[in-house]
Amino acid sequence: MDRLDLSELTSAHVAQALKGWERTTSLSRAELSAPHNDWTEFIAPGERGVLEEALNALPPRHAAPLRAVVDRADEQFAAKTLPNPMVDPSQPWWARRWWH
């Protein structure tokens, strides 16, 4: 990541985002649906966005290991949430989920 020379997308920033995304997706359904949950309402969508930026910035061969980890976390998140039809469909998929 650091060789890409993107000041807003360092390897440390991506590692922090991955840690937060994995932490959030490992929470139970009950924890994800708690009212006023900063992890699921604010932190996790931003972190997943950082990961998407990193995946798009890296050449496919270099992105593959990160993609494998992100895909596993995404599967957990999708299994614990539902589509939210009220959210603008132009938003990324992870921002269009209900915390049920």
MITOR-721913 format. One record per atom (N, C-alpha, C): residue number from 1; residue in three letters; x, y, z. Coordinates in steps of 0.05 Angstrom, whole numbers, plus 5000, padded with zeros to 4 digits. Each point is the difference from the previous one (the first is absolute). Example, Ala and Ser with C-alpha at 12.3 -4.5 7.8 and 13.67 -1.06 7.14 Angstrom:
BEGIN
REC    i   aa  east  north    up
REC    1  ALA  5264   4886  5156
REC    1  ALA  4982   5024  5000
REC    1  ALA  5018   5024  5000
REC    2  SER  4993   5021  4986
REC    2  SER  5016   5024  5001
REC    2  SER  4985   5022  5014
//
This chain:
BEGIN
REC    i   aa  east  north    up
REC    1  MET  5016   4976  5000
REC    1  MET  4984   5024  5000
REC    1  MET  5017   5025  5000
REC    2  ASP  5021   5000  5016
REC    2  ASP  5016   5024  5003
REC    2  ASP  5014   5008  4974
REC    3  ARG  5006   4981  4983
REC    3  ARG  5013   5006  4974
REC    3  ARG  4982   5014  4981
REC    4  LEU  4974   4999  5005
REC    4  LEU  4981   5014  4982
REC    4  LEU  5001   5030  5004
REC    5  ASP  5012   5009  5022
REC    5  ASP  5003   5028  5006
REC    5  ASP  4973   5015  5001
REC    6  LEU  4981   4987  5014
REC    6  LEU  4974   5013  5005
REC    6  LEU  5000   5007  5030
REC    7  SER  5003   5025  5006
REC    7  SER  5003   5008  5028
REC    7  SER  4976   4993  5018
REC    8  GLU  4977   4998  4988
REC    8  GLU  4976   4994  5016
REC    8  GLU  4995   4969  5002
REC    9  LEU  5017   4985  4987
REC    9  LEU  4996   4971  4999
REC    9  LEU  5026   4985  5005
REC   10  THR  5010   5002  5024
REC   10  THR  5025   4987  5008
REC   10  THR  4994   4972  5009
REC   11  SER  5021   4984  5001
REC   11  SER  4996   4972  5010
REC   11  SER  4990   5000  5029
REC   12  ALA  5009   5019  5016
REC   12  ALA  4990   5001  5028
REC   12  ALA  4970   5007  5000
REC   13  HIS  4992   5018  4983
REC   13  HIS  4971   5007  4999
REC   13  HIS  4983   4976  4991
REC   14  VAL  5010   4986  4980
REC   14  VAL  4986   4976  4990
REC   14  VAL  4999   4978  5021
REC   15  ALA  5022   4996  5014
REC   15  ALA  5001   4980  5022
REC   15  ALA  4980   5007  5022
REC   16  GLN  4999   5025  5007
REC   16  GLN  4981   5009  5021
REC   16  GLN  4971   4995  4990
REC   17  ALA  4995   5007  4975
REC   17  ALA  4973   4996  4989
REC   17  ALA  4992   4971  5000
REC   18  LEU  5019   4983  4992
REC   18  LEU  4995   4971  4999
REC   18  LEU  4994   4989  5028
REC   19  LYS  5015   5009  5019
REC   19  LYS  4996   4991  5028
REC   19  LYS  4972   5009  5010
REC   20  GLY  4992   5024  4994
REC   20  GLY  4974   5009  5008
REC   20  GLY  4977   4986  4985
REC   21  TRP  5004   4995  4974
REC   21  TRP  4979   4986  4985
REC   21  TRP  4997   4971  5010
REC   22  GLU  5022   4987  5005
REC   22  GLU  4999   4972  5010
REC   22  GLU  4987   5000  5028
REC   23  ARG  5007   5019  5016
REC   23  ARG  4988   5002  5027
REC   23  ARG  4970   5003  4999
REC   24  THR  4991   5019  4982
REC   24  THR  4972   5005  4998
REC   24  THR  4985   4975  4989
REC   25  THR  5011   4987  4979
REC   25  THR  4986   4978  4988
REC   25  THR  5001   4975  5018
REC   26  SER  5017   5000  5020
REC   26  SER  5000   4977  5019
REC   26  SER  4980   5004  5023
REC   27  LEU  4989   5024  5002
REC   27  LEU  4980   5005  5022
REC   27  LEU  4975   4983  4995
REC   28  SER  4987   4994  5021
REC   28  SER  4975   4984  4998
REC   28  SER  4978   5017  4987
REC   29  ARG  4979   4988  4991
REC   29  ARG  4977   5015  4989
REC   29  ARG  4989   5019  5021
REC   30  ALA  4999   4991  5025
REC   30  ALA  4989   5016  5022
REC   30  ALA  5018   5025  5003
REC   31  GLU  5026   4997  4999
REC   31  GLU  5018   5023  5003
REC   31  GLU  4998   5019  4976
REC   32  LEU  4996   4989  4976
REC   32  LEU  4997   5016  4976
REC   32  LEU  4974   5016  5001
REC   33  SER  4980   4990  5013
REC   33  SER  4974   5014  4999
REC   33  SER  4995   5017  5024
REC   34  ALA  5020   5003  5018
REC   34  ALA  4996   5018  5023
REC   34  ALA  4995   5029  4991
REC   35  PRO  4982   5014  5013
REC   35  PRO  4994   5027  4991
REC   35  PRO  5024   5018  5004
REC   36  HIS  5003   5020  4983
REC   36  HIS  5022   5020  5001
REC   36  HIS  5027   4986  5001
REC   37  ASN  5004   4981  4983
REC   37  ASN  5024   4984  5000
REC   37  ASN  5020   5013  4981
REC   38  ASP  5020   5014  5011
REC   38  ASP  5020   5014  4983
REC   38  ASP  5015   4980  4982
REC   39  TRP  5005   4976  5009
REC   39  TRP  5015   4981  4984
REC   39  TRP  4986   4995  4973
REC   40  THR  4974   4995  5002
REC   40  THR  4986   4992  4976
REC   40  THR  4989   5024  4984
REC   41  GLU  4995   5022  5013
REC   41  GLU  4988   5022  4986
REC   41  GLU  5020   5019  4987
REC   42  PHE  5023   5003  5012
REC   42  PHE  5019   5019  4991
REC   42  PHE  5028   4989  4994
REC   43  ILE  5011   4985  5018
REC   43  ILE  5028   4991  4998
REC   43  ILE  5003   4979  4978
REC   44  ALA  4985   4979  5002
REC   44  ALA  5003   4978  4981
REC   44  ALA  4995   5008  4971
REC   45  PRO  4979   5015  4993
REC   45  PRO  4997   5008  4971
REC   45  PRO  5024   5016  4990
REC   46  GLY  5011   5017  5017
REC   46  GLY  5024   5016  4991
REC   46  GLY  5024   4982  4996
REC   47  GLU  5003   4981  5018
REC   47  GLU  5023   4982  4998
REC   47  GLU  4997   4982  4975
REC   48  ARG  4976   4991  4995
REC   48  ARG  4997   4983  4976
REC   48  ARG  5005   5016  4975
REC   49  GLY  4993   5026  5001
REC   49  GLY  5006   5018  4977
REC   49  GLY  5030   5002  4995
REC   50  VAL  5015   5003  5022
REC   50  VAL  5029   5001  4997
REC   50  VAL  5011   4975  4987
REC   51  LEU  4989   4977  5009
REC   51  LEU  5009   4974  4989
REC   51  LEU  4994   4999  4970
REC   52  GLU  4977   5010  4992
REC   52  GLU  4992   5000  4972
REC   52  GLU  5019   5018  4984
REC   53  GLU  5007   5023  5011
REC   53  GLU  5020   5017  4987
REC   53  GLU  5026   4986  4996
REC   54  ALA  5009   4986  5021
REC   54  ALA  5025   4985  4998
REC   54  ALA  4999   4978  4979
REC   55  LEU  4978   4985  5000
REC   55  LEU  4997   4979  4980
REC   55  LEU  5000   5010  4972
REC   56  ASN  4988   5024  4996
REC   56  ASN  4999   5012  4973
REC   56  ASN  5027   5012  4992
REC   57  ALA  5015   5009  5020
REC   57  ALA  5026   5013  4994
REC   57  ALA  5022   4980  4993
REC   58  LEU  4998   4976  5012
REC   58  LEU  5021   4980  4996
REC   58  LEU  4996   4985  4974
REC   59  PRO  5022   4991  4988
REC   59  PRO  4997   4983  4977
REC   59  PRO  4987   4973  5009
REC   60  PRO  4985   4988  4983
REC   60  PRO  4985   4976  5008
REC   60  PRO  5017   4979  5015
REC   61  ARG  5023   4995  4990
REC   61  ARG  5017   4979  5012
REC   61  ARG  5007   5007  5029
REC   62  HIS  5005   5026  5005
REC   62  HIS  5008   5009  5026
REC   62  HIS  4975   5003  5018
REC   63  ALA  4977   5004  4988
REC   63  ALA  4975   5004  5016
REC   63  ALA  4989   4973  5009
REC   64  ALA  5007   4978  4986
REC   64  ALA  4988   4974  5006
REC   64  ALA  5000   4991  5029
REC   65  PRO  5023   5002  5014
REC   65  PRO  4999   4992  5028
REC   65  PRO  4982   5017  5018
REC   66  LEU  5000   5026  4995
REC   66  LEU  4981   5017  5015
REC   66  LEU  4972   4994  4992
REC   67  ARG  4995   4996  4975
REC   67  ARG  4972   4993  4990
REC   67  ARG  4990   4975  5014
REC   68  ALA  5016   4980  5004
REC   68  ALA  4992   4975  5013
REC   68  ALA  4991   5005  5028
REC   69  VAL  5014   5017  5015
REC   69  VAL  4993   5006  5028
REC   69  VAL  4975   5017  5001
REC   70  VAL  4999   5020  4982
REC   70  VAL  4976   5018  5000
REC   70  VAL  4976   4984  4992
REC   71  ASP  5002   4982  4980
REC   71  ASP  4977   4984  4992
REC   71  ASP  4989   4983  5022
REC   72  ARG  5017   4989  5017
REC   72  ARG  4990   4984  5023
REC   72  ARG  4985   5017  5020
REC   73  ALA  5011   5024  5005
REC   73  ALA  4986   5018  5018
REC   73  ALA  4974   5010  4988
REC   74  ASP  5000   5006  4974
REC   74  ASP  4976   5008  4987
REC   74  ASP  4978   4979  5002
REC   75  GLU  5007   4975  4997
REC   75  GLU  4980   4978  5002
REC   75  GLU  4988   5000  5028
REC   76  GLN  5016   5004  5020
REC   76  GLN  4989   5001  5028
REC   76  GLN  4981   5023  5003
REC   77  PHE  5008   5023  4990
REC   77  PHE  4983   5024  5002
REC   77  PHE  4974   4996  4986
REC   78  ALA  5001   4990  4975
REC   78  ALA  4976   4996  4985
REC   78  ALA  4981   4980  5013
REC   79  ALA  5011   4980  5013
REC   79  ALA  4984   4980  5013
REC   79  ALA  4985   5011  5025
REC   80  LYS  5011   5021  5012
REC   80  LYS  4988   5011  5024
REC   80  LYS  4984   5025  4996
REC   81  THR  4997   5009  4975
REC   81  THR  4985   5024  4994
REC   81  THR  4981   4995  4976
REC   82  LEU  4983   5019  4996
REC   82  LEU  4980   4998  4978
REC   82  LEU  5002   5024  4982
REC   83  PRO  4992   4998  4974
REC   83  PRO  5000   5023  4983
REC   83  PRO  4981   5022  5010
REC   84  ASN  5008   5024  4998
REC   84  ASN  4983   5023  5009
REC   84  ASN  4990   5014  4974
REC   85  PRO  4975   4996  4993
REC   85  PRO  4989   5011  4975
REC   85  PRO  4998   5031  5001
REC   86  MET  5003   5012  5023
REC   86  MET  4997   5029  5003
REC   86  MET  5025   5015  4993
REC   87  VAL  5023   4987  4998
REC   87  VAL  5025   5013  4995
REC   87  VAL  5004   5003  4970
REC   88  ASP  5012   5022  4992
REC   88  ASP  5006   5006  4972
REC   88  ASP  5016   4977  4988
REC   89  PRO  4989   4988  4978
REC   89  PRO  5014   4977  4988
REC   89  PRO  5027   5006  4988
REC   90  SER  5008   5025  4998
REC   90  SER  5027   5006  4990
REC   90  SER  5021   4997  5022
REC   91  GLN  4991   4996  5025
REC   91  GLN  5018   4996  5022
REC   91  GLN  5012   4972  4998
REC   92  PRO  5024   4995  5011
REC   92  PRO  5012   4973  4999
REC   92  PRO  4982   4980  5015
REC   93  TRP  5002   4975  4994
REC   93  TRP  4983   4980  5011
REC   93  TRP  5001   5000  5030
REC   94  TRP  5023   5004  5013
REC   94  TRP  5002   4998  5029
REC   94  TRP  4987   5024  5014
REC   95  ALA  4995   5022  4985
REC   95  ALA  4986   5023  5012
REC   95  ALA  4970   4997  4996
REC   96  ARG  4991   4980  4985
REC   96  ARG  4971   4996  4995
REC   96  ARG  4990   4976  5015
REC   97  ARG  5009   4996  5024
REC   97  ARG  4992   4977  5017
REC   97  ARG  4987   5009  5025
REC   98  TRP  4979   4986  5009
REC   98  TRP  4988   5004  5026
REC   98  TRP  5016   4985  5021
REC   99  TRP  5001   5012  5022
REC   99  TRP  5013   4986  5023
REC   99  TRP  4977   4987  5015
REC  100  HIS  4992   4976  4993
REC  100  HIS  4977   4986  5012
REC  100  HIS  5006   4984  5024
//
